[in-house]
């Protein structure tokens, strides 16, 4: 039997997906809204947007979904460079902050430092002698949240090459890239920022971890800031645009009020790039402080857009039926399986 015949007999590798925690966001990213979609494992995902637009929330919801799906078979490292995660809110939306396979640099500082020492000591044994001194230095000192772009991406590589983690499914979150310093900034005491050099360092970091992302068991999520004055994201040249498999952008949210009190926000998401669904789709979901995002938030308008529901004023109808339903009744019908959410590769 020739090599081509052998290849034909092999089954194609099936891609695994990690939910964003929202069926509508899953749909605009992966074309699936039945709970099996979301971020593709083995990919590089970029979440960008204005301040307080929902980027960190989306990353935390992904952490919760990853924990739920893979349990002890997965490992999560959350590089909270901004130091802005509220542990109580993280728990409310489903993150198990006490799980042994979840490390957040702002919550588990001592553990993050010890892990950093261990993985860099291991990496130092694998690299050329000329690069060994820097890794040995980091193996001695360690650090919790990353300080420089180089440290951030090299630690991801070091963790992935550590024997205990090599075969595990892994989720890394960088939150956010804007707070990482470039080499010229640190060398010159932050008196000068060379944006060109900074972009070069980011692209180098992406290339460094690209091989471990392509292994298929790593999802790298990077939060990016959009500057209102320029409408552009944190400087990284075109590195992220080309390297990322999925680009999700959030715009300024709208407040949700009950009795004059703000109880949440409505998030507005745009999928700028994806290889698993039609790009440039939008989603609008509700985030409540006390519960996170309801499972079916934003789903009814999306079903109307897709032609699976017909809307007339405040009433909804199935294309083949005449019964009028309010939104609550539609959601109950979805829960019972009365509206099919899966249809080939498109939801």
N, C-alpha and C positions, 0 to 999 in steps of 0.2 A: 504493500500500500504506500503510495507516494505521500509527500508532505501535504499537498493540497487536499487530498482525500481525508487525511487525518484532521486537518483544520475544519473541513466541512462537518465532521462528526462532532466537534466540540460545540457545546452550548454557549451562546453569547452571555457575557457577564451582565447580570441584572443590576441596575443602579438602585441603591437605597436612598430614601429621602427622609429628611428630618423636618417635621412640621414647624411652622412659625407660631403655632398656637391659634391661628386664624384660618378658617377654611377659604376665605376670600383671598387672603394674601398667598396662601398655598396655590390657589388657582392661577393667579397672575404670574407666579414664578414658574410653576411646573405643569400647568394645564390640568391639574387634578384637584377636585374639591370634595372628594369622598373620604378624606382623612389619610390618604396614602401619599399625598404630595408634600411639597415644601422645598427646602433647600436640598439639592442633590449632594450626597456624600461623595467625597473626592473632588471637591470644587472650592473655588475661592470666591466668596461673596462679599460685596461691598454694600454697606448701608450708609447713605449720606442724607444730609438734610440740615435744616435750620436748627438753632438751639431749642431745646425742649420740644422737639417735633415728634419724638417717639423712638429714636434710634436705640437707646439703651434698653427701653422696654422691649423692643422687638428682639434684641439680643438675649435678654433674660427669658423671654417666652421660648426662644429656641433652646436655651439651656434646659428649661423644664421639660420640653418635648424630648430632647435627647436623653435625659435621665429616665423618662418614662419608657422610651422605646428600647434602650440598650441596657439599662440597669447597671449591674456590676461589670458588664462586658465593655463598658465605655469609660473614657477618661475625659474630663473637662478642665481646661485651664483658662481662667478669665483674668486677663491682664487689665485690671481696673486702674488705668493710668490717671484718670480724672479723680479717682477716689470718691465717686459720687453715688455708689450703690447703697440703697437703704435695705438692710437685711430683712426688716419686717415686711416691706413691700415685696421683696423677692419671694419670701415665703408665701405671701398672699396669692401670688400668681402661679404658685406650684413648684418653685425651686426648692430642692432639699439642700439647704446650705450646710447641713452637717454630714452629708454623704462623704465617705472616705475617698471617693474618686472625683470629688469636686474641689478645686482649689481656686479661690478668688484672692488676688493679691492684697486687697484692702481688708478682707475678712479673716484671711488665714496667713498673715504676714510671716510669722516664724516658719510655718510649713513651707511657704513659697521660697524663702531664703535657703532652707536646708535642701529642698528639691533642686534649686538652681545650682548649688554647690556640687551636688551629686552628679547631675547630668553633664555639667561642664567638665568635671573631672574625668568622666567617661569619654566625652568628646575629644578632650585633649590627647587621649591615647590613640585616636583614630586619624588625626590630622598630621600634616607635614610638620617637621620640627620648627620651621620658621614661624608657623602660626600657633604653636603650642603654648608659648609664654603668656599670651593674652587670655587663653582659655584657662590656664592654670591660675592666673591671677583672679579670674572670676570664680573659680572653684574654691579659692581661699576666702574671698570676701562675700560672695553671694549678693543677691538683691531681691526685693519683693516686686514692686511695680517697676516696669522698665523705665529707664531714664533717657536712653538714646535709641534711635532707629536701629542701629546695629545690634545693640543688646537684645532688643525685642525679637527680631527675626532669628538671630542666632540661638536664642533660648528655645524657640519653637523647634528649630532643627535639632538641637541637643536633646530635647525631650523625645522627639520622634525616633532618634537613634539609640535611645536608652533601651536595653533589652526588655525590661518589664513592660514598656509601652509599645514596642514595635508592632505587635500583632493586634493591639486593641484598636477599636474605633475611637477616634479622638475629635474633640471639638475645641478649637482655640478661638478666643474672642479678644480683639485688640480694641480697647475703648478709652480714648480714641487716638487716632494717629496724630491729630493736631497738637497734642501735648508732648509728643516725643521730640527731643532735641536732635539736631544734626551735628555732624562732626565739627564743622566750621564754627558753629554757635558755641560749643563747649570749649574749643581751642582758643576762641577770642573773647571769652567772658561775656558772651551774649551782646557784644557791642555791634556785631554785624551778622546779618542773616543772608546767606547765599542760597536763594531759592533753587537755583540750578543745581547746586551741589546736593541740596536736600532731596530734590527729585531723583537725582542719580542714586542716592543711598537707598531710597524706597525701592527703586527698580532692582537694585542689587539684592535687597532683602527678598523681594518677590522671587527672583531667580534662585536664590539660595534654598527656599522652601518648596519650589515648584515640583521637584522630584518626589517629595514626600506627599504632596497634595495629590499628585497623579497616581499614587499607590492605591487610591480608591477608598481608604479608610480614614481620611482626614477631611474635616470641614473647617475652613478658616474664614471667620467672619470679622471684617474690619469696619469699624465705625469711622465715618468721615464727616467733617464739618463743612457746611456751605456758608461762605461769607456773604452776608446780605449786600455789602457794598459792591462786590464784583460779580456775585452770582456764581462764583466758581468754588470748587472744593479745595481742601488743604493741598498745598503744592506737592505734586508727585508726577508732574508732567503728564504724559499719556500712559504711564505705567499701569495704573489701575484699570483704565478704560479697556486696554487690550488684554490684560492678564485675567481680569475677573470673568467668571462664568455667569454670574448674576449680579445686576446692579439695581438696588432698590432705593428710591429716593423719597423722603418724607418732606412735605411742605408744612408751613405753619399751621398748627392745629386750631380747632374752634372749641370754645368751652361748652360743656354740657352742664346746665343748671337745673336744680330742683328747689323750688321755693326760694329763689334768689341766691342759693348757695351752689358754688361750683363743685360738682361731684365727679367730674371726669372731663375728658376731652375727646373730640372726634378727630381721628387721625386720617390724613390724606396721603396715600402712597401711590407712587408711579414706578412701574417696573421698566427701567431704561434698557436693560439687556438681559436676555435669557435664551438658552438653547433648548428649552423644553416646552415652551409655549409661545404664542404670538407676543412679541415685545410691545412696549408702549401702552400696556393696559393699566387701568387705574382701579383703586379700591378705596373705599371709605369705611372705616370701622370705629367702633366706640370703645374707649378705654375708661373703665371706672376704677377709682382709687381703691375701693374695698374688694374688688373681685377680678380685676384685669379685664380682658376682652371676652365677652360672651362668645361661645362656640360659633353661633350662627350670625354674629354681628356683620352687617353689610351684605349678607347673603341674598336676601330678597331682591334688592335693587339689581344685583348682578344676574340673578335668574331672569329678571325682566329684560335686562340688556341682552341676554343670550337667547331670548325667545321661549324660555321654558315656562314663563308666566306672562300673563297679559294684565296690565294695570289700567284701571279706569277710575280716576280719582283716588279715593282711599281704599278701593276694593281690588282684589286680585282674582284672576280666573286661570284655570288650566287651559291650554290651547284647545283641548278636545272636550272640555266640560263647560257647563253653564253655571255651576255653583259659585256664588260670590263669597269671598273670604277676606277677613281682615288679616293684617300681618301676623298676629298671634296665631291664628288658625293655620296659616301657611306654615309657620315654624313647627306647629304640632304635626302637620301632615308630613313635613320633612323628617321629623323624629321617628315617625311610624314607617318611613320608607315609601310614602305615597308619591314623592317626587324623586325621580332618579337623578342622583348626583354624578353618577359615573357613566361615561359614554365614550368608549374607545380611549384615546389619549387626550381628550379634550374636556374632561370633567365628568 
